[in-house]
Amino acid sequence: MSIEDKKVFVAGGTGFVGKAVIRKLKERSINYVTGSLSQGIDFRNFEQVKAFFQKEKPDYVINCAAFVGGIQFGLEHLGEIFFNNTLMSAYLMEGARLSGVKRFVNPISNCAYPAHLSKFKEKDFWSGPLHESVLAYGAVRKMSWVQGWAYARQYNFDSVHLILPNMYGPGDYFDEKRSHALGALVMKFYEAKKQGKPKVIVWGTGKPIREWLYVDDGAEALIKALEIPLAIEPINIGRGEGISIKELAELIKEIVGYQGKIVLDKTKPDGALCKIMVVDKMKEIFNWTPSTTLKEGIQKTVEDYKHEKRSH
């Protein structure tokens, strides 16, 4: 199936990942439509969702709509995270089904994996409970796969589910509560250098190992998923390599050119200790791997942050 002559609906197209998906669709001159709360459509309202699908009649959906933030944001907004994401996720897939959408591409955060794992393999997706720090969001994303599975069984509905690590890059949230560790660190080191601060405080012990995916590579995977053979089981997306928070801080410090000290605030939460994606299935199905190295991606992110600061 060729997507060049079809219409793709990017739900949540004004968010960090949604913007990257739209950039990629434009590059390929693919017809798209987008909607989000800031554009006047509330995906928590099923009547609005149905009306949107009836009006736009998209062939495909890439669901980038989410209510999410970093560890601290997650801990302070547990109920809202659960409620808002449950409604958006359920209504968007049901709206797509009712309007005859050909494929629904559903990104799932890798926090939906069980807490005891350090290497994430698709076959272990159901092998234990989630980490408490991400339980509210991770469980909703996990249930979105269950919805896809149930709809495939009952309605023959076509959905593809990609499990993604933390994404970063230009256009990220650069604020301490909403951004993930990498965006927050870029902001902290850049501002510390500019203001001549002697130290930068990094949350936690610095030991947790995380995998990071450059947002344009994540967007590329979501668009490629429109054209792969149908696979209802989740597929990991990533580079399959991790870095500790301390090493990440040192790398960002070097790229920013900051001369001061890194101080670890061990009173702050670490979250899970290690999260690395095993991506053999992705390589086999997509015949592709994300091309941006962490260093290249951080350099682009730092440049974007500088540019944003200058233009405000």
Secondary structure, DSSP 8 states (H G I E B T S, - for coil): ---TTSEEEEETTTSHHHHHHHHHHHHTT-EEEEE-GGGT--TT-HHHHHHHHHHH--SEEEE-------HHHHHH-HHHHHHHHHHHHHHHHHHHHHTT-SEEEEEEEGGGS-TT-SEE-GGGTTSS---GGGHHHHHHHHHHHHHHHHHHHHH---EEEEEE-EEESTT---STTTS-HHHHHHHHHHHHHHHT-SEEEEES-S--EE-EEEHHHHHHHHHHTTTS----S-EE-S-S--EEHHHHHHHHHHHHT--SEEEEETTS---SSEEEE--HHHHHHHS------HHHHHHHHHHHHHHHHHH-
